[in-house]
Amino acid sequence: MPGTVYAGVFPIAPTTFDDNGELDLESQTRAIDFMIDAGVNGICILANYSEQFAITDDERERLTTLILDHVAGRVPIIVTTTHFSSKIAAERSRRAQQAGAAMVMLMPPYHGATIRADEAGVVGYFRAVADAIDIPIMIQDAPVSGVALSADFLARLAREIPQVSYIKAEMPGAAGKLRALIELAGDALEGPFDGEESITLIPDLDAGATGTMPSAMVPDVLRQVVDRYRDGQRDAAVAIYERWLPLINYENKQCGLRATKALMKEGGIIASEAVRHPQTPLHPATRAGLVELARRLDPLILRWGR
């Protein structure tokens, strides 16, 4: 889709497993259909909230092919292709494009708590990926990588590597960083996005964000918020957001990626909410609190599969 500018709500698809920890492909396609029916602008797969760190390379290929074939162009798909190796990241990105991805998303290269590339290495990494593909690149600027990416440096990457045209900011003070980045990068930055379950969505939209990459818990609600905001109805957007913010906060602070799976299971979308060990299930009391809070709001995720 050359020339397309992507904006709006692009939730992270969970990777669905059965109770034995094996891929559940039937549940996977149902989760994707739920997100599309919820009115998302696109979907991101194989990200951290997809438990990309817990799946094999073969499973990555199966999931990429399955999901892109199943979506069949209904919405654009962003495939996360992060790897420490420039060569492997470039090859993953090339295969994602061949499968039909609209964009790839990568964190800067890191391994563990201490192995990092310097700035020259980071530039070379994203150049290697750009040389392998023709589709846009989103840089995921997230604390989990431990790599400090200043607004100046991100703007430089966007200016010097044309395919680096999207940035996902998900760190403390994201609004301030987005504001600085938009000013520094100018037209080179087509898509400033926020993330982290959209927990700071309104200040990030105020700063100039044009998209958000939350979990798949309430994508229909977040689409309403973003659409109203972009239509100039800020007060209406804030009113909707504030009503749902306690649930988003509960997800962010109490549950993490397990919240979406728990509510998808509760709503009959997926067969199991299992996460792969060494992750553990939600504590029953935490899960009960999540479901109680969600039921008071009656989200689509609890109704779609019934």
N, C-alpha and C positions, 0 to 999 in steps of 0.2 A: 504494500500500500504506500508507494512513494509519495512524498508530499503531504501525507496526512499528519496533522498535529493531534496528539493524544492528550486528553484531559478528562477530568471527572473522577469517577470511583472505580478503582482497579483492585478489588480485594485479592488477598492471598488465598489460593485454594489449599485446603488441608489435604494431606495424603492419607488415604483411608486404609486401615489395616483390619484384619479379622482378629478375633480374640487370641489367636496363636501368633500374631505378629506378622502374618503374611499379607501381601497386597490384596485388597478387596476391590476389584476393578468395577464391579457392579455398583457398589456404594460410591466409588469415585465418579462415575458418570452421573449418578443422581446428584451428588454434591455440585457438580458443574452445572447441571440443568437448573438446580435451585438458584444459583447465582445469576444465571442468565435470565430466568423468570423474574428475579428480583430487580431487574433493570440496570445491571451494572454496565459501565462503559467499556470494560475489558476485564481480564483476569490475569493474575500473575501466578505462575506455577513454579514448584521446586525451590521456593524461598525458605528462609529460616522457619517461618510459621508453617511451612509444608514439611518440616523435619528433613530438609535436604541433607543434613549432616548424619542422618540415620539410614539412608538408603544407598544401595549399591549402584555402580555405574550401569549395570544391565537394567536395574529397575528404573533408573532415570530415563533410559531410552524407551522402555515399555510405556512409562507414564507419558512422556512427551508425545509419542506416536498416538497412543490411545486418546489423550485429551484433545490434541489438535485435530485428529480425524473426527472425533465425536462433535467437537464444536463446529467444524466445517464452515468456518468463516462467519459464524453468527456474531461473534465479538472478537476484537483483537486479543491475542495472547502474548504476554511477556514471559519469557523463559529465563529463569535465573541460571547462570552458567559459571558462577564463581569457582575458581580453583586457584591455588597458590601459583601453579605453573602457568606462565604465559602461553606456552604451547598447548597445554590441555584446555585452558580457558578459551583460546582461539578455536580449537577444534570442537569443543562443546558448542560454541556460538555458531560455528559454521553448520553443524548438524541441526541446531535449533532452527536456523533460517531455512535449511532445506526441508524441514518438517512443516514449515508454515508459520513460524513465529513472526510476530509483527515487530518485536523488539527483544533485546536481551538486557538483563540486569546483572551487574557484578559489583561486589565489594572490592576494594583494593586488596592486593595480595597480602596474606598474613598466614602464619601457622602458629598455633598455640599462643602463649602469652608474650613471647619475646622475639619471634622471628618476623621481621618486617622488611619490606623493600624501602629504599630511600626514594626521594622524589624522582630522580632519574629513572629508577626502576619502575615506579608507578606509571610514569609517562610512557615508558617502553611497553609496559603491560597493556595499557589501553590502546596504544598504537597497534600492537600485535593483534588484538581482537578486532579493531577497526579494519585492518588489512584483510581479515578473513571473511568479512561480511559486508552487506550493503544496507542492512537495516539499522535503525537507531540503537544507541547504547544508553542505558540509564546507569549512573553511578549510584550505588547504595552507600550513603554516608551514615554509617551506623556505629555506635559504640562497641558492638560485638567484635568488630575487626581490630579495635585498638589502634587503628591508623589515624593519625591526626591529619585531616584534610581541611586546610584553611579555605575561606571563601575566595581569597586571591588565587590559590592553587586550583580550586575547582573551576573558577572562571577561566583560568589559563587553559585547562584541559578542554573546556567547551570551545574556546576560541581556536585552539590549535588542532583539534581533532574533530572534524565536522560531525561525525556520527555521535559524538558525546554531546547530546542535545537535551538530555533529561537528567535531573538530579533528584534523588529521594533523600530528604533530610529528616533524620529521626534521632535527634540528640537533644539534651537540655538546651533551651534557648533556640529552638529550631526557627521560630519566627524571625528573630534577629539575624540568624545566619541566612535564611532565605531572602530577607530584604537586602542584605549586603550583596549576596550572590547575584540577585536579579539586576542590581545596579551595575555590578562589575562585569557581568557576562553579556548584558544587553541582548541583542537579537540572536546571539549564539545559543542561548538557552531557550528552547521551545517549551520545556515542561518542568517547572519547579513543582515537585510533589512533596507532600509530607507523608509520614507513616506512623508507626507506633500506635496502631489501633485507632488512629484519628483522635487521640486523646487531647491534642492541642489544635484541633481543626480550625476553629474560628479565628484565633490569632494568626494561624498560618495562612488562612485565606486573606485576612487583613493585610498580611505582609506581601501578598502577591502570588501565593500558591494557586496553581490551576488544576491540581489533581491531588488525590489522596489514595494511599495504599494501605487500607486497614485489614483486619481479619475479615472472614466471611460471615461474621455473626449477624450484623444488621446492615447489609449493603443497601437494602431498599431505603432505609431511613437516611443513611448518609447520602444517597443519591438525591433525596428530597432537599437535604441541607445544602449540598453543593449547587444544585440547580437553582434554588431560590436565591442563594447568595449571588450567583453569577447573573441572575436576572435583575439584580438591584434590590432584592427584597431581603436585606440583611436582617431586619428585625424578625421576620418570619423564619429565616434560617436559624437564628439564635434561639428562638422559642422552641423549635423542634429539637435542636441539639441539646438544649438544657434539660429537656424532658428525658432524654435518653442517656445523658452523660453519666448518671450513677451506674448504669449497666456497663457502659464502656470503661468506667473507672474500675469497677469490680473485675472485669476481664483483665485489664492491664495490671492491676496490683495484686490480684488474688489467684488468677488462674493461668494466665499466659495462653499459649496456643491450645490448651486443653478446653477452653471455654467453648469455642466453636464446635468442636467435636461433641462435647457433652450436650449442647443444645440441638445439634443435628441428630444425635441419637434419640434425645428426648422427643423430638418432633417427627421421628420416623423417616428421616432422610437417609441416614446411614445405619448399617446393622450393628456397628461396634464403635465405641469411642476410644478404642485402644491406642496408646502411644507406645513407641518402641523403647524397651529397656535400654539404658538405665533410667529413662524417664519413668515416672510412676503416675498412677491415676490420681485424679483429684481426691482429696480427703472427702468422705461422704458429707461432712458438715459444710465444707466449702461448696461442693456441688449443689447441695440443697439450697444454700443461700443464693447461688447463681440462678437456679431454676425458679425459686420464689420471686426474685427480682424480675426475671424475664417474664414470668406469667402475668405479673401486674401490668406489664407493658404490651403483652400479646403480640410479639414480633412474628413476622412471616416465617422465620426459621422453625417456630413451633407449630405452624399450621400447614406449611406447604406439602409435607409428606403424608398428611392424614387423608 
